[in-house]
Every structure is written in structure tokens, then in C-alpha cells.
Amino acid sequence: MSQNLKSTDIRVGQALPERPIPVTSSLVTCGALATRDFEKVHHDKAFAQASGMPDVYMNILTSQGLTETYLRDWVGRDAVFRKLSVRLGAPNIPGTTMTMSGEVKSVEGNRVEVEVVGQNDKWGMHVKALATLELAK
């Protein structure tokens, strides 16, 4: 976890450190259940396979939570999310790895806009997000 960054510590174009996240059955299932998403495709492998998928797959709220955690670990716990737009792409299934990366798009006063991408090593872009964070003064 990082200390709380200040806007003077951040510059446009700055890359955030990459973070690989192994996608496991436990991560997919527990993430879905923790977010009260009881759709069977997130916890029942046979049901997911019957729907055409090779295994259970991650729900959007888990992807959003991993994105938020990635950003908080970079910028610090005192930052406030002012906006977070999340778009899903390829599914995350157990046995793959999603690598989170990011780039600072703008810095205006204490507000920082960051683009985040979670790239699945098997099928490509899983999640793409744009976050506006207000940093502690």
C-alpha cells in the first residue's frame, strides 16, 4: 500500500505499476457472493458450461472492486472517488491472470483522472475504467 500521494507527485502520462491478479474459482465465486450476485454462471461450473463458457466467470462488481483496490493501493486511502466508469470486455475465468495497469490522463489541482485496464492473458481486455480521484490536500 502506498502513502497518500499529492497531485504534485503525479504527472500526465505517468504509468501506474502493473499488478497481476491470478483468477481462481474462489476469487470468482466469493466475489460474486460477496456482492450478492447469485447468478449461477458465477458459482456453478456446470451451469456456466451449459451456457457456453468453459468455467464460471467474474461478475462486474468484482471487476469494479479490483479496479478500486488497484487505484487505492497506488494513490492512498485518503483519496475520494468522484467518478468511476467501468466497461467489461472478455470474461475472466479461473486459470487465467488479469494484469492491471494504468495511466494518468489529467491532473487539475487535486483532481486526477486515471485510465485503468485489466488485461486477461487468454482473451484480452477484461475491464477498462476511467476514474476521477480527488486527492487529500
Residue pairs with C-beta under 8 A, 6 or more apart in sequence:
1 72
1 73
1 76
1 77
2 73
2 74
2 75
2 76
3 76
4 75
4 76
4 77
4 78
4 79
4 135
4 136
5 74
5 75
5 76
5 79
5 135
6 135
6 136
7 107
7 109
7 110
7 111
7 112
7 135
10 104
10 107
10 112
10 135
11 104
11 107
12 104
12 105
12 106
12 107
13 103
13 104
14 103
14 104
15 101
15 102
15 103
16 70
16 71
16 74
16 100
16 101
16 102
16 103
16 104
16 114
16 116
17 74
18 99
18 100
18 101
19 70
19 73
19 99
19 100
19 101
20 97
20 98
20 99
20 100
21 27
21 66
21 97
21 98
21 99
21 100
21 118
22 97
23 58
23 92
23 93
23 94
23 95
23 96
23 97
23 98
23 120
24 94
25 45
25 55
25 56
25 94
27 58
27 62
27 94
28 42
28 43
28 56
28 57
28 58
28 59
28 62
28 92
28 93
28 94
29 42
29 43
29 56
31 42
31 58
31 59
31 61
31 62
31 65
32 38
32 39
32 42
32 43
32 58
32 59
32 61
32 62
33 42
33 43
34 62
35 59
35 61
35 62
35 65
37 59
37 61
39 59
40 47
40 48
41 47
41 48
41 51
41 53
41 56
41 57
42 48
42 56
42 57
42 58
42 59
43 56
44 56
45 55
45 56
48 54
48 55
48 56
48 57
49 55
53 91
53 93
54 93
55 93
55 94
55 95
56 93
56 94
57 91
57 92
57 93
58 91
58 92
58 93
58 126
60 86
60 88
63 86
63 88
63 92
63 118
63 126
63 127
64 84
64 86
64 127
64 129
66 98
66 100
66 118
66 127
67 84
67 86
67 100
67 116
67 118
67 127
67 129
67 131
68 81
68 84
70 100
70 102
70 116
71 79
71 81
71 102
71 114
71 116
71 131
71 133
72 79
74 102
75 112
75 133
75 135
76 135
76 136
78 135
78 136
79 133
79 134
79 135
79 136
80 133
80 134
81 131
81 132
81 133
82 111
82 132
82 133
82 134
83 130
83 131
83 132
84 129
84 130
84 131
84 132
85 129
85 130
85 131
86 127
86 128
86 129
87 127
87 128
87 129
88 126
88 127
89 124
89 125
89 126
89 127
89 128
90 120
90 122
90 123
90 124
90 125
90 126
91 120
91 123
91 126
92 98
92 118
92 120
92 126
93 122
96 120
96 121
96 122
96 123
97 120
97 121
98 118
98 119
98 120
98 121
98 126
98 127
99 118
99 119
99 121
100 116
100 117
100 118
101 116
101 117
101 119
102 114
102 115
102 116
102 117
103 114
103 115
104 112
104 113
104 114
105 113
105 114
105 115
105 130
106 112
106 113
107 113
110 134
110 135
110 136
110 137
111 132
111 133
111 134
111 135
112 132
112 133
112 134
112 135
113 130
113 131
113 132
113 133
114 130
114 131
114 133
115 128
115 129
115 130
115 131
116 127
116 128
116 129
116 130
116 131
117 125
117 127
117 128
117 129
118 125
118 126
118 127
118 128
119 125
119 126
120 126
